[in-house]
Amino acid sequence: MAGKQHTYSVKVVWTGNTGTGTSSARGYTRDYDIMAPGKPTIEGSSDPSFRGDPTRWNPEELLLASLSACHKLWFLGLCAQAGIVVTAYEDQATGEMEEEERTGAGQFMSVTLHPHVTLSPTSDVEKALDLHHKAHDMCFIARSVNFPVMNEPIIVHEGEQDT
């Protein structure tokens, strides 16, 4: 039996034509806009090491954000179902990408999520740690990439310091 299918659509518009198009590698910017109906525009560019604008989101950052957000959404939902009360959540995701010297092509080698989670004083820390593993197994984005996505959560009760 086939599962429920979802379709997503975004519009990406290159905004970096400075008047001569791609007549030279330095003659245009890497800027673009990501749009979807009813949502704010995301201003993107390439990574600064690839002649991009450092004030705009690059694809690599957006990939990390997608992995982090997907994990967080699954984790919060699973906690709610299990009676675990999360009162704060933040993640400092990091990724390692390797660029091939010969071709300039590259790929992510790994991503590590570093969620820092605060629970209500009566919530079970061990159960919350277990739910991080389940959230990873459920995350649509992590299941779709061909590199490892690791999780190194820190979970504390409200009022406690990190250990």
N, C-alpha and C positions, 0 to 999 in steps of 0.2 A: 504494500500500500504506500503510495507516494505521500510525502508530507506536504504541508501547506507551503505554498511558494509566495515569496514577496519580491516585488520589483522596486528598485530605487533609481532615481534619476536626478542628476545635477547637471548644470550647465557650466562649462569652464570657458571663459573668454580671455584670450591673450590681449593684454592692454599695453604691450611693450613696443609697439611700432613707433619709432621715433622719427619716422618720415621716409626711411629708405628700406623698410622691412628687414629681411635677413640678408641684405646685400653683403654684410660682413659679420663676423662673429662678435665684434664689439659695437656694431651699429644698431643694436636693439637691446631692450631690457628683457628680463625674464619674467616680468610681472604679468599676473593674470588675476581674474576674479572668479570665485566659485559662487554660484547662485542656485537657489531653489525657491519656488514660489512661497511667499509668505515668511521668508527667513532673511536675516541680515546677510549681506554679502561678506564673504571671507576674502580678504586680500592676500594673494599668494605670490610667491616668487621662488626662484631656486635658492638653495643654500648659498650663503655668501662665498664659499669656496668655489662655487660654480657661477660666479658673476651675478649672484642674486642680491636682492634688497634685504638687508638684515632686519628691517622693521616689519616685514611681511612673513606670514607663515610659509614654510617650505613643505614639500610633500613628505619628507622624512619626519618632521615634527607632527604633521597631521596623522601619519601612520601610528606614531607613538600615542598620540591623543586618542585615536580610535581604539587601540588595544586597551589603554588605561580606562577609558570611559565604559567600554563593553564589560570589562571585568568588574568595575565598580557597580554597574547597574545589576549585573547578575548577583554579585555578593550582597548588595542591599536587599534585593528581592528575596534571596534565600534566607537571609537573617530575619526578615519580616515574617516569613513563613515558619521559621523555627523558634520564634519568640525571643530572638536575640535583638536587643535594642541598641542600634548604632546611633551615637549622638554627634559624631564627627568623622570625616573621612577625607584624606588627601593622599595624593600619590605623586612621587617624583620619579617618573618613568625614565629609563635610560636605554639607549640602543646602540649597538655596535654594527657599523656598516663597513664593508670592505670594498674599496675601489680597485679594479684590476689595472695594473700599471700599463699593460700593453694596449688595452682597448678603451679604458676610461669607464667601462660599464662597471656596475657594482651590485651588491646585494647586502641585505641585512644578514648578519651572522647570528644575532640573538637580541632579545629585548628582555629587560628585567623591570618588573613593576615593584615599587617600594611603597605599598599602601601603609599609611599610618592611620589606624582605626581606634576610635575611642568608643567604649561601650558604657552603658549604664552600669552602676555598681553591682546589680544583681545578675547581669548577663554572663554567660559561660564563655570564658576566653578560649578554652580548648575546642569547644563546638564552633566558635567563630573561626578559629584556625582551620578546622576541617572544612568549613564552608568556603574558604578561599580556594581549596583544592577543587571543590565541586564547581565553583564559579569559573575556574579556569577550564574545566572540562566542558562547561556549557557555553562559554563565550564564542559567539559566531565568528568574530574577527580572529581570535587566537586559533580557532579550528581551521581557518582559511589560509594561514600563512605557512610557508615552508621552512621556517626557522624556529628554534626553541623560544618560548616565552616563559620566563621564570617569574616566580612570585617570592618576595622576601618581606612578608607582612610583619608589622609591629602592631600589637594589639594591647591596649591598656584600658583600665577602668577610668571613669571620670575622676579627676583629682589625683591620679597616680602619675609618677614620672616614668619615662621610658627606662627599660632595664637593658 
